[in-house]
Amino acid sequence: MISGGGGFEDEEKWLAEGIAAIQHNAFYMHRALDSNNLKEALKFSALLLSELRTSRLSPHKYYQLYMRAFDELRKLEVFFKEEDRHGCSVVDLYELVQHAGNILPRLYLLCTVGSVYIKSKDVSAKDVLKDLVEMCRAIQHPIRGLFLRSYLSQVSRDKLADIGSQSEGDEDTVMDAVEFVLQNFAEMNKLWVRMHYQGPVRIREKMEKERSELCDLVGKNLHVLSQIEAVDLEMYRDTVLPRVLEQVINCKDELAQYYLMDCIIQVFPDEYHLQTLETLLGAFPQLQATVDIKTVLSRLMDRLSNYASSSPEVLTDFLQVEAFTKLSGAIEKVIEAQADMPIVGVITLYVALLAFSLRVHPERLDYVDQVLGACVKTLSGKPKLEDSRATKQVVALLSAPLEKYNDIATALTLSNYPRVMDHLDSSTNKIMAMVIIQSIMKNNTCVSTADKVDVLFKLIKGLIKDLDETSMDELDEEDFKEEQNSVARLIHMLYNEDPEEMLKIIVTVKNHIMTGGPKRLPYTVPPLVFSALKLVRKLQVQDGDVTSEEIPATPKNIFQLLNQIIETLSSVPSPELALRLYLHCAEAASDCEIEPLAYELFTQAFVLYEEEVADSKEQVTAIHLIIGTLQRINVFGVENRDTLTHKATGYSAKLLKKPDQCRAVYACSHLFWVDNQDGIKDGERVLLCLKRSLRIANAAQQMANATRGSSGPVTLFVEILNKYLYFFEKGNQHITSAAIQDLVELIKTEMQSDTTTADPATNAYFSSTLRYIQFQKQKGGLMGEKFDAVKV
């Protein structure tokens, strides 16, 4: 602290003493003003102002003291304006106040009278202003000098506005006003900078904080300049900006240069910045290496972008001055000048430049690629980015084109886009890949060519395969699932109406995802398989093959490709998923009436079932999938169908648990009775399946009785009864009403047995079945006659 010593309590005490002294002298000054006693008013105002001579207060406390004195000076100024009250002309008054004893009170009084003097127009404003700004040099103490010159700027502000207006002043008078502000600005800046070099080094950080609190005092001069009406573009370009930049560059102070450059950008019109862009940008490389240029330049580009967005008419001005080229060149020079600038600062500049380009010149993709290329040049030769702030900026850089164009296809045309992503570490690469996928999903973008798909999958390779040596065990399971499900959804967004191109897309995706490893394939293979099956069905509807110089887009070739893809799942291993996909493909081959392929795919499913599916629950699920798929397929000849149905029924009877065997066997009955015009209807084999399931159900009851002392519920018998009813209704001659009657009686007997475990759900199921039989009997007609023989 410039006061050199006191603590917080001491400073509070000094401030209180100063305010008390100001209030004491202000009381007597007011009495003098009320009695129109000029001499006494000047005496006590000088004593009041003497309190501002203190060196013991920090800038913040000094400001509080200054404001108390300022309020009293405004009242004194009003008194000075009323000559009839004090009986002294303003000329004599200007001379009189110069006899005040101490220099600081004298100068405050001179500034106060001087403002009245200028307003009276009895003298040239130029002479008074020049006189005041020169005399203020007598105060070289930084804080006292800054506040004195701030007061001078404050009291002369309204006079400068009048002088600088187009109607009030000629060109020379306007220049006088501008010269006064520029000179006062230069002197205040020197005082402000000098504070940096005062006081002991041990409190330098605290001093800098206090110094930053005074920045507005200096910046107000620039604001005053911007408010002078007659300061047009020409004067700003030729006089104001060069003089201000000269001060900024020559002061060689980090805080001053940062604040003043930002102040220039904020207070002067955007039009002026655009037309003087080269001059303004030329100052940036000359600033101190420690100045936070990235923030100031970013704000400049943001302001210019907003200006461009305000009106379409101004866009021609941006083209005429070549704003993008100048900004790009300035950034390169700044990076060269500040060789030690952190990488996050460099990337931040490119993010701001890219944002400017996207807002001002959205049609110029070459500008976007140029910015990305400059970023690649900066990052080349450096290790992968690990600084979280830098990677965050790179993500912002890469996200900007996606957000602007809402179309990944545009980003895919940028040659430097993937090159920037290559510099990201593995985790950030994944984040960016997710951003790209989310953009595609949000905008419902369809990627329609194999070349673009290839570029896209290179961009998201962080999700497709491991980019480093990170163990799969180290990955968060939930994050991994989300990432892979996103890739799966993305595959469904790849589509082309042309079968030939669509097949190329499928092959391209296959080549990429096959590098993903065993944990990723179960997520990425299924959507690719269904995408290929969609193409197969499209070719089936078109009723023709598409020839190509590469792989012809024929169902046969696509199924061969699918077989290769699914085989990788069986080796992962993920046999249950592979089995499901084989069955889907077999059904599609059946729809295309390609029996050999359908048979081969079914064979692969059975092989997987035999060799890979070991868990009993998974076996149950798998056999029911096989039975359901086989029942829907109608392409097989008698021999092939018999072979497959025999296999299915055989595996059904070999399941581990008797209830599972029973249900699988009675499900096989549907393989021999397909309810369509050309479907098989072998009633005898249906009956054999149902009888076999009854035997298994009976064996299950006996086994339960032997092991637990009770036979358990009769659910299996009720389920079989429903199968009997189904085929009875469908007209199977081998299913008789007598057989149904026998089964109903059997169930009733079992339910009344002491060894049967009561089960409300089974009882309700059986009751519902009996009500159904009763309902059919009451319907009448042929169906009613059939059910009449069944007694319930």
C-alpha angles and dihedrals in degrees: 000000000000091000085070101222138006126111128235094276092049091050092050089051092050091049092050091050091049094049090047091052091049091050091048094051092040089058092058091041090056090050089053092048091050090052092043090239103156096182094054092043091055092045096054094038088056090050089048092051092048088076088070089067090079120122096186100084131084117236092261094053093040088056090057090051091046092053091055090053092043092057090054093047091056089058090048090051090055089052092050091054092058102073093174088064099054099023095223126117118238090244091055091042090054089054094043098056090054088074094067110129103235124050098229097052089042093056094046089052091046091053090048094050091039092060089053090046092055092046091053090058089216089126139028110279088216092061095048094046092047090048093051097044091049095047091051087068086078088078107071098161102113100226097037091044094049094051092045092052090043088056090049090051091047098051094043095045099092091044091054091052089055093045092047097048116110092237099046107043139043122227095271093050091051090051089051090055092047091047091052093052093045092050093047089047092052093050093046091050091052091051091047093050091047089063088070092066098046129091131027120313093238091070096037093114092053090047091053090053090051091046091053088058089065097053094101091060089063095038093055089074090063090048090052090052091052090052095055102104096210093057095103128174093274094052091043092051097043103035119005103047097042092049094047093046090049090058092045095051097041096050089068091200120138098213095043094047093049095047097043095047089051090046092053090053094048103044105041123071121270090236090060091051091051094049093045096038096124093053094046094046091047089067096058099073089050094059123102115282091241095057114114093239094162092067095047094045091046090054091049092052091046091053092048090048091053089048091052090050093051095072135005090220093070093058090083088059090056090052093047095052092040090230096177094051092049094047092047091050092047092053091052091051092048091051090049092047093047100048091166095054108133115251090244089061093051093049091046089058091052091048089055092046091049091049089051092050094047092050100040102030106021091156093059104088088167088066090052092050090046091057091047089048091052089052090050089051090052094048097043115109092021126106122255112295113263100163104106092212092052094047089049089056092048089052088051089049093052094041094054097076091046092052093044101047099028086212126101089199089072092052090048090062092059107097094200096049096087091040090061091049090054089068094059122098119245098267095046091045088058091049091052091046089054090050090054093049092046089052090053093048094044093051094037089233118182115211103209111178132064092230092056091045089053092052091044094053090048087055093052095039088122087073095038099055142358112280095191140019094278110142117239087231090064093058120100106250096217093048090047092052092048091050095049093044087053090054089049091053090047092057089061089057092062109093144142129180090220107085092209093055091041091056089051089053091051092049091048092051091046091054091053102043095045087072091059100092132231098301095053101042096072087060100041104036099062096058090047091051092050091046089055092046089052088056091048092055091047090055089047091056091047088051096216146077127250115225121216140177088240123033109348111236096241126139090241094056092044092052090050089052090048091051090055092048095049092046088067089061093055089056094046081058108247101127098162092057092043090051091053092050092048089054092049090051092046090054091049090049088051090053087053089049093237099143099178091054093045090050092048092050091049089049090054089051091052091047090054090048092051099042108026112024104082106150111096095222091049089049090056092050092045096050092050089050090051092048093047094048094045090050091057096048116091103169097089123103120229096268097048093043092050090051093051097042090048089053091048095050091044093053090044092058092049098058114126101243122055095225090053090049091050095050094045092049095050088046087057089063087078089063088069097045117050111177102221137090097270098027125122116262110188103161095178094058090045088057091047090055092049093047090048090051089051091054091050091048090051090049089051090053092050092047092051090049091050095048103034103022091243130076096225126225123329094233094127092056091051091050091050090048089057090052089052090052092049095054091039089058091045090059102255102165092203092062104078133188087241091059090050090047091051092050092049090051091047091054092048091050093048092048090053092049117110091226094057116099112231114240120182092202092053091046091052091047092052093045090051090050092052091049089053091053089049090049092053091049091053094049091075124202123084094324091050091051091051092053095044092087092058110090116204 
